[in-house]
Amino acid sequence: MTQTEQSAEETEPARDDARVDALRQMATRHQRAAAQDRAQLGACLRVAFGRMAADCPGLDAVVQKVDIRQGALAEVLDLMESGVFLALLEGQGDGIGLLTACPMLMAGMIEAQTTGRVDTAMPARRKPTRTDAALIAPLIDAFLRQIDLRCADLPQADMVTGYVYGSYLDDPRPLGIVLDDGMYHILHLRISLGFGAKEGDVFLILPDTPAQTPKGKDAAPDINAERDWQARIETAISSSEVVLNAMLGRVRITLTDALRLRPGDILRLPESALETLTVETINRDAIGIGRLGQARGQRAVRLTADPGVLTDATGATAPRIALPAQITPFVPPKAAFVPDAPDRPEAGPFSGVQQS
């Protein structure tokens, strides 16, 4: 072996080691950059939630921890627990996100708005209601607006901005149909409310950036995907519950009179309330009228006009509100006082006639 060949064999391992070191440095550099981006996003999420909480007296929220990762739809569904508040988020285009709040945080946010402070008592396990959604939705929208402001200049801006509150679900079972199958960004916030009175988790789950739909004359819709989407929506809607309220009438009273109400008090409704009541949706939109009756021993409503028509054949229209309300206080009946009669023989046919 010549000296030239020997030197060439010695330099080959050195080149391989240098190449491995360069790749390792590049990988380390990318890992550090990704970790720095996650740290910046986590800091912005902390500030966004804190600014939202500052506008809600009594909430006193502190973000203790932020964890950012990716997961598939199956992992997202595994995060759901009983009683969790589920808020569907509407993004730009067809993007649908999800924000969840555990029962502890849901109770704390409601307590802060209704009583001005967060209680240390454990909340009862129950399903979220429309009232819960009405109280929590403004906080979610404020949080999302703060995210838009704080994360606008971050590399992940397209991932977390542009979302608004859409609706809520009281049951996590339809999520497998509502959410698209794919990868999701899972932003986990561990939050303390009321200076540690309650602690819980908030998950902000956002879809990975979807592929842009091509535009132009050559773009053609995917008919099979459209049919599949329609079938999924029909399945979700057909299994959903619809709440209709039969409204006899509404009265308006002052807050003072409302605080004075006691069991047994009577609120006077118009006499026509039993004959022309309103069938309404949960948003108080009237969709029909009818009259009160019975069917199989239960209260029932007989529709007197077609859906959407708010006047029956006689021209009667359901009253919307009665002014002013007539309140009749409940007065318990007084017991009649009957004195004890003296002992004497019962009166007979010869009562009062002296016998000889």
PyMOL commands that set and color helices and strands:
alter all, ss='L'
color gray80, all
select helices_A, chain A and resi 3-54+73-78+103-114+130-150+157-160+175-178+223-238+255-259+271-273
alter helices_A, ss='H'
color red, helices_A
select strands_A, chain A and resi 62-72+85-90+96-101+164-169+183-193+198-207+245-247+266-268+277-280+286-295+298-303+326-328
alter strands_A, ss='S'
color yellow, strands_A
deselect
rebuild
show_as cartoon
